[in-house]
Amino acid sequence: MDESYQDYINRVARLTLPSACSMQLQTVQHSPKYIDGKPVSFPGYSVITPPAKEDTANEGFYKQVKNLQQQLSQQLEPGFFIPLPSTSFHFTLADLVWDDNYRQIAAANPSFDQELRNQVAVSFEQYKDSISANQSLSWQLWGIITRPRAIMACLVPKDQESYQLVVKLRRSLYQNSGLIGLGIEQQYDLTAHITLGYFGDIPSSLNRDRLCIVLSQINDYLVESELPEFVIEQAQLRKFEDMVHYHREPDWAAVQFNEQ
């Protein structure tokens, strides 16, 4: 179950502190999603915003995020930080199923993919019936955070309504008995982010203190700047084969916001 709006803000604010960075970097490790700098098979489904190459509403936002990614790439060792293609940037609204879990379920149930798509459509229809057609969702870039296997640009909601609308969307999926029956369950609390890149080879000489300084300098700059705004116009069901390519068919479920 996702936390309250204020608890989310407080938790995310702490994630950008140097102390949080230092703690996370103690357990930094190679991401299995990449081998020799290339994405490996990692299939599954998520509900996401359209990838950056399709998201014309957020071109300005993604341009600034790409700039942050380039700053990291210039200051971190090649092979240690593996930047994602900026065209694949997106905001994951709800993880559904991935990797070995997906392979096992799909192998046991040949109709799993179609059943999952049908149930997501049910969730989306119920969700759309519960909100206004002209609902607006705006989030903002807050700072750069580290995870054991990745570096991310973290987002906070511009207002409480934007947060509650995303939480409500997630509940429509995770509390759908049809999806639960397919083996779909919530495994993570929401930490809104754009993944900038994954960790590759971890050098024995990795200077964790320097990495924290680099990230802190970027976060200090963001604090003093006008926070870039991200507008959620669509939530889409997407199938991915790896952490770069996100596919959907025209008839797959989606929620359109800011409808006029």
Phi, psi and omega in degrees: 000129181288152185280177178289164180304309183293322178296323178297312180302315182296318182293315182294323178300320180292330183296335182269000180286147178305325180296323178292319178300312181300319181293315181297322184288347176292336182244020182300141182209162180296136178278129178288354180283349179225138173228128182054037176079006182239144180293140178253168180301127181206069191282156177165193180228144173216161168258119186223168167282158179304138176305155188307324183294342179253352189260078183294336181293338185241028181302315181296319178299311183292331176297319178290322178294320177298322178298319177297318179299319180294323176299318178295315182299324181287335186255348180252155184295135174301139181091336176275310177256118181255102183289140175282152173300132184297337179293341182264358179306140178195168177252115177280115181275327179200118171287141180245298183203146185200160170054226187298325179298317178296314182301317182293315181294317181294325179291326181280336184226096183301338181262012185303313184302313181293319179296319178297315180298320179295317183289324175297322177297321177298313179300316182295321180295317178296321179296314181297327178291341185262357182234165177282149183294334184258024179299139180242132180239119178232132177237167182226147174292128184253320181173179179261132179233158177249149170234166183305333184236004186202164171242134187228152168267119187267144183242149172234150179291145179289332178207172184294325180297319179298325178289312184297327180293324177288317178299318180296322176297316179297319179296325179298333179272307186288342178256009176281115183298331178294319177289321178301319179296337177273358179097012180271128178213156178287124180246345182224144167291157179291124166229094187297129184200163168243117179289124181270326180179166181250163176275132176263237179289131180267108181292143179297336181267014183306124179266093184293326179296319179294320179299319178297323178295317179301312181293321180295322179296319177295317181293323177297320178297317181295321179300324183273357183252168172286124186293126177299141184255139179243123181256124177273111178260332179216145167248124186233143169282128179228145171256136178239147175259335176206191184269024179235322188251123183234114189252149170208153173263155184302333183266005178284154187298144176205155174241127179258127176257169179057035178287137181256000000 
